[in-house]
């Protein structure tokens, strides 16, 4: 693709206006969806052995007056403003009044992650816990009681004190609401109650030993419990309360940001002061952000994002296609990615991609592990990464990311695969054919597998926007080996996934980053079809021994590595024998950051290759750790 020269006086407003004229629909383009993602516009992508080519960049049109506010900084100078493409649909935001992250339809990725500060952050890249609203915490000897010490001297934006009463109220309300809200089921399953010891001390009484409960509360990637102001939320219906009233200063926050505009764009203005300024134990994060205004602009096709980056009209955009990223970087020396200016043009996210199945037997033969293993053997992952990502991706034999703390568990899984004589990385169509024949299927005259009744084996892959390049290539490989497959992004993809109404599903895995527990939890039968759950079992796979092992891991401290390794070996043997979910590749965040106005972006070590996860944190502005990046940005010299 040849990107045209800079657009001239119309600039980015012209791009956005042309998008509105064309009626392009983009919903959270490159960000991964949460457990209940906002689906993209209906898209039916036929199976093809080649990646989807980029579309031509349209000519710019004059900007419309309706969009003038997007780049009207008012009393904030342009050099003090951070502009990012993020979210939205059809050139606008449809969730602009949803700032309560627990409300039905709300999504912390769309801005609440900046407003609701956590008890603590965890950077998987730096392997660092950063205490925030909590000063410290401790467990009793058997991990059945957790004491949280709240930091003093913090106020909500209306002047009311933040204290442990907010923590106790949040946790007890989550337990009361259970499946009605996100994290309710998780808190209810682990916690008996939370009690206020004094204004700045809370005690959490757990139902069983749970050495990871505080880690559940901690912000990392998309996991973390939002602490809400008791004086503001008490007496309100969490499921319907939107928490937006600009005149009243809602949403309230302990952080340095206030929502000042939330219509066809989202604007956050910096408050004059912040409690963390100069707080020693916050380290480099303990300073008022240098950024004075953040503007989220509804997403546009990535070719137009690329042009805006080249023109220095935007400070950051998520992308998908490595070849387009390379061309974009070549045309502006101020542009970088997490891996600098070279492959893989990003970092390994915590969200490895797979083909999942509804293994209940309701749709197709996917309750048969031999059929699931046959699907795995039919995938040529080396070809897939070339077709979809120009080779800029790493293989992954499991459904948790290959982060350094997890490496011992990957080593054990490799040993298990050697013992059972199968590897999830093997491309072995002959062995796949043997498994299909053993399961009672034969190929018809069209070369497609069918059962004794003449029914073909169908695999309609329900997908989402991040897989627009990968999905069709996977479907074509399955067709080549006799599976009647296709790939689509239907408008009801989210509800179909939540309801289990699918044969096959292409999705990521928001699970483990330090030890296997949170990934194991994804496959527990107790979380099948939990509406309020975030980490739930979409696969409808049930295995009693797996459930028991997961419960045992939950009670075991991650520091007890001998016990953890033994339990994981047993669990990995079950999972790799049954294979309820077929791993494909690591998933990457390929985010282009512009250093023309802002320095201090997270940078990895390109010499580490495709599995590099260094840097102080990941820079995804839809993740819960995004605030850490904002605190580190500096005006460019």
N, C-alpha and C positions, 0 to 999 in steps of 0.2 A: 504494500500500500504506500502510495506517495502522498504524504501529508502536505497540504497546501501551505503557502507562506502565511504569515500572521494576518489575521482578519482585518486589522486596521481599526477605524474609529468605532465600529459597532461592537467589537470585542465580544466578551462572554455573554453580554445581554443579548446579542444577536443570536448566539448559539442557542440560548435558552428559549428565546422567542420562537426560533424556527422549530424547536422541538415541540412547543405548544401547538404551533400551526399544523405540524405533521401528526400530532396526536400520539406521539411515542409514549409508551407506558413502561416505566422503569420502577420497580419496587425493590429497593434495597439490593441493587445489582450484585456487587461482589461480596457483600458481607454475608456470612453464613447465617441462615435462619436459626432461631432458637427452637425449642421443642415444639412450639406452635408458630411456625414461620408465616410471615405475610407472603402469600403466593404471588408469583408474577402473573402477568396477563396470559391468557390461554395460549399455549404454544404447542403445536404438534410437530415434532422434529423427526423426520423419517430416518430410519437406520441408514448409515452411510459409513464407508470405511475411511472417509477423510474428515478432517476437522472442518467445522463450519467456517467459511471464509469471512473476513470482516467486510462490512458494507461500506459503500463509498461515503465519504464525508460530504454532507449537503452544503450548498452554498449558504452563507449567512444571510439573514433577513434583518431588517431594522427592528430594534427592540420595541416591545409593546410597553405602553405606559403602565399597564397592570403589574409589570414585573420590576418597576423602577426601584422598589424598596430593597430588592435583593442586594444591590451594591450602592445603597445610599447610607454611608456610615454615620451621618449626622455629626455629632460632636466628637466622634472617635476617628482619629486619622487612619488613613489606609494602611500605613506602615505599622500600626498597632493592632491590626485586625487579622484574624486567621480565618481563611475562607476554605471550606471543604465541601465537596460533593458528598451527599449522604442521604440515603433513604428517599422517601416521597414516592408519589405515583402521579403520572400525568402532569408533571410540572408543579405539583403542590403536595402539601402534607395533609393527610386525612386524619392524623392522630394528634392534631395540634392542641387539643384541650385535654390530652391524657398525660398527666405528669405524675400521677400516683402509680408507681410501678406494679402495684398489686391489683389494679383495676382490670376488669375483663377487657381484653383488646389492647392493653398497654404493653409496651416493650421498652425495657431499660436501654436497649441499643439506640433508641431514638432521642436521647437527651437526658432522661432521669439518671443515667450513670454519672453525669456531671453534678447533679443536684444533691443526691443522697450519698453522703460520705460514709465509708464503712468503719467498722471497728478496727479492721486491719486490711492491708493489701498483701498479696503474695505475688512476686515476680518469678515465674517458672524459669525465665531466661537467666536471671541473676541468682536463682535459688535463694531468694531473700524474702523474709517476712518483715513488713514495715508496719509497726503499730501506728494507729491513727486516732480514731475517737476513743479507743481503749488504750490505756497506758500499759497494761500487761494483763496476763491471765494465768491461771494455774488449775491443775486437776488434783483431786485427792489420789490416794495410792492405787485405787482400783478403777479409776476413770469413770466413776458414777456421779461425781460432782465437779462442776466447773465454776470457778470463781472468776468474774470479770471485773477489773478495776477500770472505771471510766475516767477519762482525762478531765481534769478541772479547768475552768476558765474558758469554756466553749459556750457560745450562744447560737440559737437559731436566728435566722435573719429578722425575726420580729422582736428580738431582744430577750426572749425567754431562754433560760438556761437549758443547755443540753446536759443530761445526767443519766444515771443508770435506770431511772424510772422509764425513760424512753425505750431502753433495751428490754426491760422486763415487760413493758406493755406490748412491744412488738412481738416478742417471742410467745407470750401467752395468747395473744390474739391469733397468731398463726396456728397455734395448737387448736384453738377453738374453731377456726374456720376450716381447717383440714384441707380437703381437696378443692375447696371453693377458690383458693388463691394459690399462686406460685409459692413454693416452699412450705405451704401449709402441711401437706402430707409428710414431708421429710422431717419437719420439726415435730409433728405429732407422733411419728414413729419412734423418735429418739428421746424426746423430752417428757418428763412427768410434769414439771412446772418450773417457772422462773420466779424468784422471790427477791425483793429489795432488802438488802442488808442495811445499807445506809445510802445516802444520796449518790455516792460515787462507787458503790459496790453492789454487784448483783451475783446471786448464786443460782446456778442452773442445775436442777436435779434431773438426772438422766435415768431412763428406764432400764438401761443395761450399760455395761462398760462401753464407752464411746470416745476413744482418744482422738477422733477426727471431728468432733462436733464444732469446735471453734474454727476449724479449717472450712467447714461448711459455711459458717458465717462470714468468712474472710473473702474479700473480692479477689478473684482471679479469673481471667477469661470471661465466661458467662455465668459463673457460679459465685454466689454470695448473697447474703440476706440483707435487704435494705432496712435500715433502722429509721423509723418514722417518728415525728414529734407527737408525743402522747397528748399534749394539750390541744393539738390541732386535729388529730385523727380520732380521738376517743368520741364515741357516739355516732360516728359516721359509718356508712356501709362501704367497706373497703372495695367491694366488687363493682360499685358504680360511681364512687366519688372520683372525679377527674382531677381535682386539686389544681385548677388553673383559674386564677382571677388576678389579672395584671394590676388592677387598682388596689387590691389588698396585699399585693406582694407575694401571691402564691405562684408556684410552690415555695414553701419555706425551705431553707437550706442552712446547714452549718458551713458549707463550702464558700469559695470566693465568687460564685456565679449566681446571677439572678436572671430569670427568663424575662426579657423585655419585649420581645415580639414573638408571636407564634401563630402565623397564619399561613401564607404561601412560602414562608421561610421561617427558620428558627434562629433567633438571635439571642445570644447570652452576653450580657455585659458584666464586666468585673465589678465587684463591690469594692468599696474604698479600703476595707480592712479585712483581715482574716486571722483567725486564732493561731494558725501555725507559723506565722512569720517569726523567724528566729528561734523556733523551738528546736533545741539541740538534737533530740533523738530522732527527728525527722530527716536529719542529714541534709543533703542537697535539695530535698523536696520541701524543706521548711522555709519557703519564701513565697510572697505574693506573686502570682504569675505575671510575667512581663506582657503577655497578651492581654489586651484590654477589651477586645470584643471577638466573639466566635460567631461565624455565620455558617449555618448548614443550608446548602442549596440542594433542592431535589435532583436526583440523579438523572443523567442523560446517557446515551449510548457511549461506549468507551472510546470510540473514535473522536467524539466531541470532547470528552474528558481530556484525551491526549492533546487536542489542539489548544484547549484552555491552559494546560500545563506548559506547553511550548511557549505560549504567549505570556507566561508569568501572570495570568489572570486568576489563578487558583493556587492554593498552597498545598493541596493534597487530594488524591483520588485513588480509589481502589480499582485495579484492573484485573483482567483474567488472562489475556493472550500474550505469552512471552515475546513473540515476534513484534507485536505492536508496541510493547513496552520498550524493546531494544531500539526501535525506530524513534520513539518519542525521546528517549534519553539522548540519542545521537543529535537531536535538534535543539537541545538546551542543556548546557553544561552545569546548570544549577540544579538539575533534577537528579535525585538519588532514590534507591530502594534500600531495604534493610541490608541487603547484600552488596551495597554500593551501586556500581553501574554494570555489574555482571550477573550471570546466572547464579542462583535460580530466580533472581529479581524479587526476592522476598524472603520469607521465613516459614518454617514448618509450623503450621497452626496445630492446635490441640485436637483437630477435627478430622482425622483420617477418613477417607471416603470408602464406601463399600456398596455392594448390592445386598440389600436385606430382603427377607421374605416374610410373608405371613405364614409362619410354620404351623399354624393350627390345623391345616388340612382343609380349610374353608375355600381356599383358592388354589387350585392346582396341586401338584404332587410335592409341594415344598415341605411337607411334614416328614419326608423321607431324606435322611442325611446323605444317602448315596446320590440323590439328585442334586442336592446342594453342592456336594463335592464335585460332581460332574460339571456343574456351572463354573466352579473355580478352575478346573482343569482346562476348560474351553477358553479361558481368558489369557491372551498373550499380552501381558502387562508391559513388556518392552515396547511392543508396537503401540499400545495405548498411550504411553507417555510421550512417544514421538508424535503421534497424530494430534493429541489434545494439547500438549504442552511443549512441543519442540524439544523434547528430551529433558526439560528443566523440572524434574520431579524425582523423588526417591520412591523405591518400593517399600512396602510395609507389610509384614506377614500377619499383623494383628490389627485390632481396631482401637488401639491407643497409640499416642505419638511416641516416636523414638527419642524422647528426652533423656538426658543423662541419668537422672535418678531411676528411670525405668529400665535401663539397660540390663541389669542383672535378671530382670523378669523376662526380657526378650531372649537372653541366653538360655534360660530354662525352657522357654517355649521352643527354641530351636532344638534342644535335646529331646523334647517330647515328640516333635515332628519326626526326628530321626528314629525314635522308638516305634512310632505307629506307621512309619514308612510312607508318609505323605507330607507334602509341603504346600502351604497356601501360595507360594510364589511360583510353583511349577506350572508351565504350559505343557500339557500332556493330553491332547485330544483323544489319542487311542485309549488311554486309561479312562477318560470321561465316557467314551463309547461303551467300554466294558461295564462301567457302573450303570449306565442307562439300560443296557441290555439285561443286566442282573436285576434291575428294578422292574422288568417286565415290559419295556418299551422296544418298539421296532421302528425302523425308518420306512416311511412310505415312498411312493414313486417320486415325490418332490424332494426327497432327502430330509424330511422333517420327522422328528420323533413323534410317535403316537402310541396310545395305549391299546389294549385289546378291543376297545369299543370304537377305535378310529378317531379318538380325540387327541389333537395335537397338544404338545406341551407349550403353553403360552407363558410369556414373561413380559407383560406390559410394565415397563419401568416408569414409575411415577417419580419425577425429578423436580429440581428447582434451578434457578438461574445460574448458580455456580457451576452446574454440570452441562451447560449448553454445548461445550466442546467435547467433553468426555462421554456424555450419555449416548449420543448417536453412534460413536465408535464402539462402545461396549455392546450396544444392541446389534450392530452389524456382525461383530465377532460371534455372538450367540447364534444369529441366523445362519452364519457360515457353518456352524456345527449342529444344525438341526433343531434349534430352539426357536419357536415362533415369537420373536422378540421385537419390540419397538420402544422408543423413548419419547416421552411427552412431559410437558409442564402444564397440566390442567389447572384451571382456576380454583378447583376444589382440592388441590393437592394437600393443603394443610389439614383439612378436615378428614380426607381419606386416610392420611397417615395416622392421625389421632384415633380414628375409628377402626383402624386395621383393615380398611377396605381397599386392599391392593394385593396383587400377586407378587410384584417385585418393587423395590424402592431404592432409589439412589440417595444416600444421605450421609452425613458425617456423624461423629461421635464425641459429644461433649462429656468426657469422663475423666480419666486419670491424668495426672501430671507428675505425681510423686511416687505413688505405689498403685497397685492394680485395683484397689477397692472400688473407686467410683466407676470404673469401666465394668467391673463385675456386676455392680448394682444395676447397670443398664439391662441386664438379662435376667433379673430376678422376677419370678412369677408374681410376686406381691405387688408389682407396679404395672402390671398389664392394664392398659386403658385407665390410667389415673388422670382425669382431666386437669387437676391442679398441679400435677407433677411436672418437673422440669427434666429430670433424669429418669426416664421411664422406659418400660419394655415395649417398644413398638413392634417387636418381632413375634410376640405371642408364643415365644419358646418357653417351655416349662420343663424343668428338671429338678427333682426334689433334692438330689445330692448337691447340685450346684447351689441351690438356695441355702442349704445348710452350711456349705463352705463359705459362701458370701457372708452369712451371718457371723461365722466364726472369724473371718477376716475383719469384719467391722469391729469386733471386740479386741482385736490384737493391735498393739501399738506398732506403727510403722518402723519404730526403732528396734523392735524385736525381729531382726531380719531372719534369723534361723527359722523361727516359727512361720514368718511370712513366706519365705521361700518354699517351705514344705507345703503349706496350704495352697500356694499358687501352683505348684507342680501338679497337685491333685486336680485343681480347677482347670488348668490348661489342658490336661489330658481329656477331661470331659468336653471342653469347648472345642478342641481341635478334632476330636472324634466326631462330634455332632455337627460342628460348623454351622451354627444357626445364621451366620452372617459372613459373606465372602469379602475379604479385604481386597482392595484394588491398589490404591496409591496413597502416599501422604497427601494431605491437602495444604496448599500454600496461600498465605495472604501475600498478594503481590500489590503492594501499595507504593505509589510514586509520591515522594515528598519533595517539596520545592524549597531550596535553601536561599532563594533570592531575597526573601523577607525574614525567614526564621531559620536559625541554626539550633542544634541541640537535639535533633531527632535521634531516636535509637538507631545504632549501627551495630551490625554483627561483624563476624570475622569471615570474610569471603574465602579465606584459605581453608576453612572447615568444610567447604563443599555444600552439597544439597541438604545435608542434615544439620547445618549450623543453626543453633538457637542461642547465640550469645547476644550481648547488648543488655542495657539496664532493664528493659521490659519490651513487650511487643507494642506496636504503635497503632493498633486498630482502634479507631475512635468510637466504634460500637461496643467495645469490650469494657468491662468494669474497671480495668486499670488505666483507662485513658487519662484520668486526671493526673497521673504521675508524669505523663509526657508533657502535659500543659505546664506543669510546674518547672520543667527542665528547659523549655524553649527559651531562646535568647534572640533578640533582634540581630539580624545579619549585619556584619560590619559594613 
